[in-house]
Amino acid sequence: MINNKKAFTLAEVLVTMGIIGVIAAMTVPNLVKNYQNQALVTQLHKVYTEFSQAIERYMSDQRVESMAETDLYNNNDGLRSFINNYFKVVSDCGNSYVGSTSGAKCFSSENYYAIENDSNVNFVDFTCAGMAFTLPSGAAICAETNADFPIYLEVDVNGAQSPNIFGRDLFTMFVNVDGEFYDYDFTRYGNTTKFDEASSRTGAFGKIMNDGWKMNY
């Protein structure tokens, strides 16, 4: 009985494997990048949720309808009291972004870079007017308050860990008098982002919220 079954030759198998390898080399880096970016967005959303819930509880406890009626409005001492009472603070860096004399560590002591070029800035000598601290999630936060922004947050969602890039793991978040989050710079830039300078004021937080909590850039 004649066997008419056909098999791939070694050459055909090698060609197929080569094609698969090329496709993998083209797609895997993007898949890894997208996964890493979405992991950072997940951490950002966690900070957003934690602060949203804390602000809601705080306003309820204070029996107010506006942040302007609270003790923390334009009062960094009141803001520090709010943070210590409504969050589990792992490290209190006081007014220093990077660390304190007590040994507490918050933001990275390495440079933070812009997305679109090599411009960078170092937070070592920067002062947080309100309070710099870390949460159990690992997020490092500088929280401030003034008459324009009842709460202003700079958030490195994974603390001192890399990539330390504005718009990747470092974001600016704003809270209005109604206790709601928004992104002043996203609106100011015409509902877009600005990644060509070393600044946390990129509008990235607004775009991520606008795009359904996805980093589409």
N, C-alpha and C positions, 0 to 999 in steps of 0.2 A: 504494500500500500504506500503510495507516494505521499510524503508530507509536504504540503504546499504552504505551510506557515512561514511567514517572512519575519525576520528580526532586524533590528537596527544594527548597522555596522558600527564599528568603533569610531570611525570618523564622524558619523552622524551624531552619535552620543556626545562626542567631544564638542562638536559645533553647537549642539543644543545647550550643553552645560555652559559654554562660553557666552551664549546669548543671555541665559538666565543670570550669569554673573554680571554682565554689563548692565542689565535691567536693575539688578539688586544694588549695584554700585551707584546707580542714578537715583533710586528711590529710597533706599534705607536711610541715608543722611537726612532727607527731608522728613521721613517718618519719625526719626529720633528727635529732630529739632521741634517738630510739632508736638510730640509727646512732652518734651521738656517745657516748652512754652505753656502748654495747657496745665502742666503741674504747677507752674508759677501762678497762673490765673486762678487755679483752685485755692492756692494759699492766699491770694489777694481777696478772693470772695469770702474766705473764712474770716479775715480781718474785718472786712466790710460788714459781714453778718454780726460778728461779735460786738462791734461798735454800734451798729444800728440797734441791736437789742438792749445794749447798756444805756444808750441815749433815751430810748423809749421808757425804760424802767426809771431812769433818773428824772425825766420830765413828769412821769406819773407820781413819783415820790415827792417831787417838789410842788406838785399840783399846779403846773403851769402849762400854757399852750405855746409859749415862745421861749427859745433859748435866751432871748434878751432879758427875760425875767428871772434868770437863774443866777446863782452865785459864781458860776464859772465864766459868764459872758464878759469878755474883755478883762479877765482877771486870771492870770496864770497860776496864782496861788489856789484859787477855786478850782481851776482845771486839774491841778495836781491832786487835790483832794478827791475830785471825781474819779480820776484814774485809780488811785489807791483804794477807793471804796468799791469800785465796780469791776475791777480787773484783778486777776492774779498776776502780779508783777514779778517776773523772775529776776531781772537785773534792773536796778535803778541807776542810770548814768547821770542823773541830775541835769545840768545844763550842757553837758558834753555829748556830742554825737557818738564818739568812738568809745569812751570809757571814763571812769572816774578814779579818784585817788583811792577809793575803797577796793578797787580791783574789778568793778563791774564792767562788762563789755557789751556794747550794743551794735552800732554800725561798724562796717569794715574800716580798718586803718589803711587799706590799699586804695588806689585810685578808682573812682567811678567814671565810666566812659559813656560817651554819646553813642547812639546806634549808627549814625550815618558817617561818622568820621572818627579821628583819633583824639578829639578834644576830651579832656578829662578834668576832674577836680578831686581834691582830697578833703575829707571831712574832719581831719585831725584837729584843726584849729577852729572849726566851726562851733558856734554856740546855739543851742536850742533854747529859745526864750521861755518855753514852758517846761516840758519834761521829756527827756529821752529815756526809753525803757524797752525791755523785751517781754514778749508774752510766751507762754508755754509752747506755742506752735513754732517758736523760733523767730518770729517776726520782730524786727527792730523798728521802733516808732519814735519820731519826734512830734510831740503834740504841742500846739500853740493856740492862743486865742487872741483876737483883737476885735475892734468894732466892725470891721468889714467881714471877717470870717469867724463866726462864733467858735468853730473848731477847724483847725487847719492841721492836716497830718501829712508827714513824709514817712512813707512806709517802705522798708526793705523787707519783702515778704519772707526771705530766708536768712535774715540777719547778715552776718559777716561773710557768709558763703558766696561763692561765685554764682552768676557771672558779674554781678556788680555793674549793671548797665541800666542807665535811665530808660524806663519804658519796658524793661525786661523783668527785673526784680525790684526796681525802685520806682515808686509812684507817689503822686501828690493827690490827696483827697480833701474835699471841702464839705463842710456841713453848714447849711443855712439856718436861719432863725427858727424854722419849723422843725429842725432836727433831721432834715433830709439830706442825703448825700448828693453831691453834684460835682462837676468838674469845671471850674471857672475858666481854665485855660483852653479846654476843648471847645467851649462856646466862643471864647475870645479869638481863637484861631479859625473860626468859621466851621465848627464841627469837624475839625481835622486835627492832625498831630504835628509836632515840631521836634524832629530828632537830630537837628544839625548843630546842636550845642550841648555842652555838659551842664544840664540843668534838670532838676526834677519836674519843672513846670512844662511838661511835654504835651499834656492833654491825653496821654495814653490811657489813664483811668477812665475818662469819659468815653473814649472810643471803644474800649473793652466792654463797658456797660451797654453802650449803644449797639454793639454787635452781638449782644446776647451772651456776654461773658466768654468771648473768644478773642484770641490775640491774632487778628487778621492783618498783620503787618510784619 
